[in-house]
Amino acid sequence: MSQQITKRSSELFTQAQKYIPGGVNSPVRAFRSVGATPRFIVKGRGNRIYDADGNEYIDFVSSWGPLIFGHASPNIINDVGAALKLGTSFGAPTEAETTLAKMIIDCVPSIEMLRLVNSGTEACMTAIRLARGFTGRDKILKFIGCYHGHADSLLVEAGSGLATFSTPSSKGVPQALANLTITAPYNDISYLEEIFRLAGPEIACVIVEPVAGNMGVVPPAPGFLEAIRTLTSQYGALFICDEVITGFRLGLTGAQGMYGISPDLTVLGKIIGGGLPLAAFGGRRDIMEHLSPLGDVYQAGTLSGNPLAVAAGISAIERLQKEKGLYGRINYVGSRWVEGLSKLAKEKGIPVTINSVGSMSTLFFTEGPVTDFASASKSDTQKYALYFRAMLEAGVYLAPSQFEAAFISAGFMLLDEIDDVLEIASKALDAVKEAK
């Protein structure tokens, strides 16, 4: 593996740390968990990104999922450019906002009305506020290892037992707020049933990633999502499906279409913004009409429905609707990647588990199975760090954390390119084995 020159990235990181906490505007970008120096990216094309030193990388991060067409998609660039000529922001309604809202509603049957916001964190935070306002209840239930943004109510760790108080997982989160959040293991139906037996009438909503993507990719166990639907309906709570990652990634109807569920509220982000900051939350009309100015649940945002982001979102969804075979192609490439990687690890005698759903996957350095956060946490993060650094040096850009997803974009249409990456992965796995 050739040694890369990273002098400029190192200089930029040193400079950034003087002005930005940790030198980054989102913690995982600091590369601390993988023992490396972050690469400062200057441009992207297709499935390639290029850093400040001129190094080229095959990108499996895709800006953490939004870039399903790869970097600098010509259609999106052109459509955003046309919108830019008309202005960057108006703080007033535009026709394009209604166009995008209708497009999303036409694709996702459970959504009857929606509101556009700027980030997944904002969308999840407001969906929970809306659920509390609609039900008149304060407690929420989330699953350990699922990430729904950094709003106070969601930054909690598990309590000591069923339906007991949770504890803040970040300083600055009041204990009083954490006390209103119940946590449960992902994929544990019996635990979930017991929580509802003990506290069901107090629970405003259950929020879940239908396919977990923030403890690494963990698919739902058979019957798990259905159990959430049944229990929330039985006890009068709302079912919030956080499809920030899976929405329009697993198909036009998202994970809820794949698994045949109908949540009360859905949170979307990433792909619906075409790579620009945009998110949305939506669902049943009778719930959404509780939002101000129709109802008494307040939410507002200066840049909500920003015309540039909306133009990118319309462009992205239009292309997904037109290119009927795109999902099949990227899923097939994803399966070739997963099968090849699994075969390599087996041949080399390295215990791994690879979870995948469609074009999303995670290589866990543990024998598995990985079905929840507890089993994901058994992964050998030092081995992942070795693997990550070896892949990076050879020009493959993976998520700088064991507990994230790899994403296949439409830029990976050439199968021989995946074969080339597998050759690099073979050498990276050799480095992991030799380090034992």
N, C-alpha and C positions, 0 to 999 in steps of 0.2 A: 504494500500500500504506500502510495507516494505521500510524502510529508507536505502538508499545505502551508502556505504562508498566511499567517493571521495577524501580522503586525498592525495593520490599520484597524481591524476589529478590536484588537486589544487596546489600542490608543483611544478609540472611540468609547470603549467601555469604561476606561479609567476616567475619561472626561465626563461621561454621563453620570458616574457615581458622585460627582461633586454637586450635581444639580437635581438629580432624580433619586429617590430612595432605592438603594440597591442597583441603581443604574438602569432600571427597567420600569415600564408602566404596567406590567402584570407579572407577578412573582415568578412563575415557572420559566419565563424567558431568560432568567439570570443563569440558567444551566447549573445551579448549585447542586441539585440532586444527582447530576451525572458527572460532576467534577470536571467541568470544561468551561471555556470562555465563550460567551455567546457570540454568534456571528452577526454582524450588522449587515442587513440586507439592503441592497440598493435597487434591485429590479427583479421582475419575474416574467417568464414567458412560458406558456403551456404548463408542463409539469417540472419546469426548471426554475430555480432561484439563483441569484448571483450576489456574493457578498462584497464588502468594501475593498477586499484584497483581490477581487477578480476571480475567486473560486466559484465553480459551478456545482450545484447540487440537484439531484433528483429529489423532489419534494413530496414527502408522505404526510405532511402536516396540513397543507392546503389552507393556511390561515386558521387552523383548528376547525376545518370542516366546510366553510362557506363556498370555497372555490371548486364547485363540482365540475366546472368546465376548464379548470386550470387557471393560471395567471394571465391577466391582461386579455381576457376574452374579447375579440374584436367587436362582437355585437354589443356587449355591455359597455365597452369603451366608447363606441360611437353613440350609443343612446344617452350615456351620461354626458358626453360632450355636447350633444344637442340641447340637453336640459341646462347645462352650465351656461350656455350662451343667453339663456332667458333669465338667469338669476340663480343665486345660491340658496336663498331662504326668504320666505315671505311672512311667516307667522300668521298665515291666513289659509283657508281651504283652497285646494287645487283639485281639478278634475282627475288628475292622475292618482290621487289618494283613493278615490272611489273606484277607479279602474283596478288598482292593485287589490283592494279589499274584496271586490267581486271575484277576481281571479282566484284568490285564496279560498273564498267561501265556496266557489264552484268546484274546487278540488277536494276540499275536506268536508264531508257530509255533516259532521258534528258541529261545525261552526255556522251559526246563523247571522251573527254580527261580530265585528272585531274592531279593535282600536290599535293603531300603529304607535309604537314608541321607539326608543333609540337603542335599547340593549336588552339582552335576555334577563339580566338582573332586574331591570325596571319592570319588564313584563311579568316575571314571576312574583315580584313584590306586590304589584298591583292586582294580579289575579288572586292572591291570598287575601289582600284587603277586601276585594270584591266578595270573595267567599264568606268572609267574616261579616261583612255588611248584609249580605243576602240572607245568611242563616241566623244572624244574631248571636253567634257563638264565637268564642275566642281561641280555642285550642286548634292546633293543626298537627297533622301527622306527616312526617317525612321518613325516608329510608336511609339508613346508615350507608355512606359511600356515594349517595346521589348528591350532585351539586346543582343548586338552582340559583346561583348568583350569591353575592355577598351582602344581601340584606340581613339586618340584625336577627330576625326571627329564624333564619335558615343556617346561621353559623353556630351550630350546636353539636355537642357530642352526646352519645347515648347515656341515659340515666342508669341507675343501678338495678332496675327491674321493670316489669311490665307497667306501663302507664305512669311511671314515676317521673320526677322532674329531670329535665336534661340540664347540661352544664354548658356555658359558653365555650366555644372553641377558639375565640379570638378576644383579646382584651378590647374593651370598648363596647362589648355587648352586655347590656344589663341582665342580671340574673332573672329579673321579673319577666323579661321577654322570653328568655330561654325556658322559663317554667311553663310557658304556653305551647311549647313545641314538644311533641311526643316523637320519639325515634324508634324505629323497628328494623330488624334485619331484612334486607332485600331478599325476595323469593321465599320467605318463611310464612306460609299461609296460616298455619296454626297459631303462630305468635300474633299475627294480624287479627285473627278472629278473637283471640283472648283480649287484646287491647280494646276492640270494639265492645266486647261484653262488659268490660270494666268502665270504659269511658266514652262509649259511642254517642250518647246524647250531648256530650260536651264538645265534640269534634266538628269544626266548621268544614274542614276539607282534608283530603289526602292528596299530596303532590308526589309525583313519581316520574322518573325517566323510564319510559316504557322499555327501552333498551339502555341500560346504564352505560355511560360513556366516560364518566369521571372517576371511576375506580379501575379504569380500563374497560374494555367492552365486555359486558355481562348481559346475556340475553335473559328474558323473563322465563321462569320455569312454567311448564304447562299448568294452566289454571290460575296463575298468580294475578295477572291483570284482570281476569274475570272475577276473581275473589274481591279485588278492590271495587270493581263495579257493583257487585252484589251487596257488599257490606255498606258502601256509601249510600246506596239507594235505600237499603233497609233502615239505616239510622238517620237519614235525612242530611247527610254530609254531602259535599260536592267532591267530585273526582276531577282533579287537575292533572292533565297529561302534559309534561314538560317535553316538548318536541323541538327544543332549540337546536339540538344536534340531529335528530332523526327526521324532522320535518323536511320533506322534499329531498332528503338524502336516501331514504329507503324506498321512495316511490312518491307519486303525486299525492297519495292519501296518507303518507307517513307511516309510522309504526302502527298507529291505530287502525289503518286500513289493512296492514299486513297481518295483524293479530285479531282483527274483527271485533274491536271494542269501540264504544261510543262514550267518551268522557263528557262531563258537563262543561269544562273549560279546557282550552288548549293554549299552550304557550309556544310560539314559533320565533325563530331568529335565524342567524347565519345565512342560509341559502336564500331566504326570501329577500335579503338585502343585496344579493349579488356581489358581496364583498365589501359593501359599504355599511355603516352603522345603522341597522334597522332591525326591529323586532315587532312582535304583535302578540296580543292575547285576545281570544274570542271564544264564543260558545253559544249556549242557548240564549235566545232573544230575551226571555223573561229575566235572566240573570244580568245580561249586558245592559239592559235598560235601567238598572240600578246605578249606573255610572252617571256622574254629573256631565252634562247639564240636565239629563232626564231624571236622575235620581240623586241620592244623597251620599254616594260614595265618590270621593274626590280623586281626580287624577288629572294632571296637566303636564305639558312639556313644550318649551319654546321651539325646539327643533323636531318635535314629533311630526312624522309625515314629510320630512325634508325632501324637497323635489329631486335632488340628486340621488339620494338613496332609493326613493320610490321609482325613479327611472331605471336604476340598476335592477331592482326587484322585478319590475314588469318585464324587463328584457330577459332575466334569468328564467322566470316561470313560463314565458312564451316559448322559449327554446325547449324547455323540458316537456311542454305539451306537444310541441311539433316533432321532436326527435323521439319517437315511440320506442326505438330500440336502445336508447342510451343507457337506461338502467340495466338492461340485460347484459350489455357490453361491459360496463364497469364492474358489475357483479361477477362476471366471468373472469375478468382480469384479476379481481380480488381473490377469487377462489384459487386461481393458479398461483398467486403469491402465497396464500395460506398453505396450500397443499405442498408447495415446494419447500417452504420454510420448515414445515412440520417434518417432512422427509429428511431434510438436512440434519435437524436436531436429533432425530431418531438414529440416523446413521452414525452420528458422532457420540451418541450416548449421553446427550445433555438433556436432563429432565425439563421439559417445558409443557405449557398448555397454551394453545392458541384459540382464543375465542373470536368468532367473527359473525357478523350479520351484514349481508349485502356487501357494500364497499367499505365497511368499517371492520377493523381487526385490532387485536392486541396480543403480543407475544409476552406471556408471563413466564418468568424463570422459576417455575414450581411445577411439581407433578400434577397438581390439580386434583379434582376438577375445581374450577373457579366459578362459584355461583353467587357470591356475595362479597362484602368488604372484608370479612374475616378471612376467607380463603384467598382473596386477592392479596391481602397483607402478608401472606406467607411467601410471596415472591422474593427472590434474592435480588435486591436492588443494586448490590455491588456488581453482580453479573450483568444486570441490565446496563449499568453505567459503562462497563467495559465494552459491551456490544455496541452501545450507542456511539462511543468515541471511535471505535474501529470503523463503524459505518460512516460516520461523519468525515473522518480522514480520507475515506475512499470516495466521498462525494455523494453520500446518501443522507438526506436530512430527515431524521425521525423526531418524534415528540421527545423533548428532553425530560421525560419522566416515565417511570414504569407504569404509572396509573393513568395513561391517556390512550387515545385511539390513533391508529394510522388510517389515513383516508386515501382511497384511490379516486383520482379525478379522470375526466375525459381525456386528459393529456396522456394517459397510459393506454392508448389504443393499440400500441405495438407489443405483441406478446413477447417478441424476442428481447424487448427492453426489460421486461420482468425477468427473463432468463439471465440477462446481464446483471441485474440487481441481485438475483439469487446467488450468482457466482461471488459477488462481493459479500453477501451474507454468509456464505460458506466460510470465507476467510475470517470474518468477524467472529463466527461461532468457534473457529479454531483458536482464536485469541482468548476467548472465554474459557475454553477447555484447558488451554496451556496454563492459564493463570491459577488453576486449582493447585 
